[in-house]
C-alpha cells in the first residue's frame, strides 16, 4: 500500500470518549506527512542517481565487451597480435587512469580556488562592514560633539542696548582709539570665539 503525504494529512480517525487529542493527532500527521514527502523526494533523487550509475555501468560493460571481443579476435589471429593487443589495452587503461586522476586533481584545484575566492569575498564583505561601522561611529561621535556645544559657540548673547544719550550741541570729537560702549559686547564675543578656536587648534 503506497501512502502519499496528502493521504497522511487527510487521514481521519474515529472519535471515542477517551481517545487521543484530535489537535495533537492532526499535528503529528502533518509532521509525518512533511517528513514522508521529504523522504519520497529523497528516494526519487537516489533512484535517479542509481539510474545514472546503471547507465554508466552498462556503458562500461559495453566497453569491456568490445575490448574482450577485440582480444578474442587478436588471439584467434596470432600469438603476437594477442601480445600487442594486451599491451595496447594496458596503455589505454593507464592513460584513462591518468586522465581520470588529472580530471580529479583539476576538479579539486578548482574547488580549492572557488573556496578561496569565497573566503576572500567574505573577508572583503566583513572588512566593508567594519569600515562602514567605524565611519558611522565616528560620524555619530562628531555629530554628538557638534550638537553638544559645550563652549557655547553657537549661543551668542545679545549686546545690551543702552539708552541714547542726549546730544549736546557742542559735541567734542572722539579719538580713533576710543571705543564706543556698544562695541564692547561684540568685542567680548569675538574674544570668546577666538579663545574657543585656540582651544580647538
SVG drawing of the C-alpha trace seen along z (x, -y; Angstrom):
<svg xmlns="http://www.w3.org/2000/svg" viewBox="-17 -124 71 143">
<polyline fill="none" stroke="black" stroke-width="0.4" points="0.0,0.0 1.5,-3.3 0.9,-6.3 1.2,-9.9 1.7,-13.0 -1.8,-14.2 -3.3,-10.9 -1.5,-11.1 -2.6,-14.7 -6.2,-13.8 -6.4,-10.6 -9.3,-10.6 -9.8,-8.6 -13.0,-7.6 -13.6,-9.6 -14.1,-7.9 -14.8,-9.1 -11.2,-8.6 -9.4,-8.9 -6.4,-10.9 -6.4,-14.7 -7.5,-15.4 -5.3,-18.5 -2.2,-16.6 -3.0,-13.7 -3.5,-16.2 -0.2,-17.9 1.6,-14.6 0.0,-13.6 1.1,-16.9 4.6,-16.4 4.6,-12.8 3.3,-13.9 6.0,-16.5 8.7,-14.0 7.2,-11.5 7.1,-13.9 10.8,-14.8 11.7,-11.1 9.8,-10.4 11.7,-13.2 15.0,-11.9 14.1,-8.4 13.4,-9.9 16.8,-11.6 18.5,-8.4 16.6,-6.4 17.8,-8.9 21.3,-8.6 21.1,-4.8 19.7,-5.0 22.6,-7.2 25.1,-4.8 23.4,-1.9 23.7,-3.7 27.4,-4.3 27.8,-0.7 26.2,0.5 28.4,-1.7 31.5,-0.4 30.2,3.2 29.8,2.5 33.3,1.1 34.6,4.2 32.7,6.4 34.2,4.6 37.7,4.9 37.1,8.6 35.9,9.2 39.0,7.4 41.2,9.6 39.5,12.8 39.9,11.7 43.6,11.0 44.0,14.4 42.5,16.2 44.7,14.3 48.1,14.9 50.0,15.1 51.9,11.9 48.7,10.0 47.4,11.1 50.5,9.7 50.2,6.4 46.5,6.1 47.2,6.7 49.9,4.0 47.6,1.6 44.8,2.3 47.2,1.7 48.3,-1.6 44.7,-2.7 43.8,-1.7 46.8,-3.5 46.1,-6.6 42.5,-6.5 43.6,-6.3 46.0,-9.2 43.3,-11.3 40.8,-10.4 43.4,-11.3 44.2,-14.6 40.5,-15.4 40.1,-14.8 43.1,-16.9 41.8,-19.7 38.4,-19.5 39.9,-19.6 42.1,-22.5 39.0,-24.4 37.2,-23.5 40.0,-25.0 40.2,-28.1 36.4,-28.6 36.6,-28.1 39.5,-30.6 37.6,-33.1 34.5,-32.8 36.7,-33.3 38.2,-36.4 34.7,-37.7 33.6,-37.0 36.7,-38.8 36.1,-41.8 32.4,-41.9 33.4,-41.8 36.0,-44.5 33.5,-46.7 31.1,-46.2 33.8,-47.1 34.8,-50.1 31.3,-51.4 30.5,-50.8 33.7,-52.7 32.8,-55.5 29.2,-55.7 30.5,-55.6 33.0,-58.4 30.3,-60.4 27.9,-59.8 30.6,-60.9 31.3,-64.0 27.6,-64.8 27.3,-64.4 30.2,-66.7 28.8,-69.2 25.4,-69.1 26.8,-69.4 28.2,-72.9 30.0,-72.8 31.8,-76.1 28.5,-77.8 30.0,-78.7 26.6,-78.8 24.8,-80.6 25.8,-84.2 24.4,-86.6 22.8,-89.7 24.6,-93.0 23.0,-95.2 21.1,-98.1 21.9,-101.4 19.5,-104.3 20.7,-107.0 22.2,-109.9 21.1,-113.4 23.2,-115.0 24.7,-118.2 25.0,-121.0 28.8,-121.2 29.9,-117.6 33.7,-117.1 35.4,-114.9 36.3,-111.4 39.7,-110.0 40.2,-106.9 41.4,-104.8 38.3,-105.5 35.8,-102.5 32.1,-103.1 30.1,-101.3 28.1,-99.3 31.2,-97.9 32.3,-96.3 29.9,-93.3 30.8,-92.5 34.5,-92.6 33.8,-90.3 32.0,-87.8 34.9,-87.9 37.4,-87.3 35.3,-84.4 35.2,-82.8 39.0,-83.4 39.6,-81.5 37.5,-78.6 39.3,-78.4 42.6,-78.5 41.4,-75.5 40.4,-73.6 43.8,-74.2"/>
</svg>
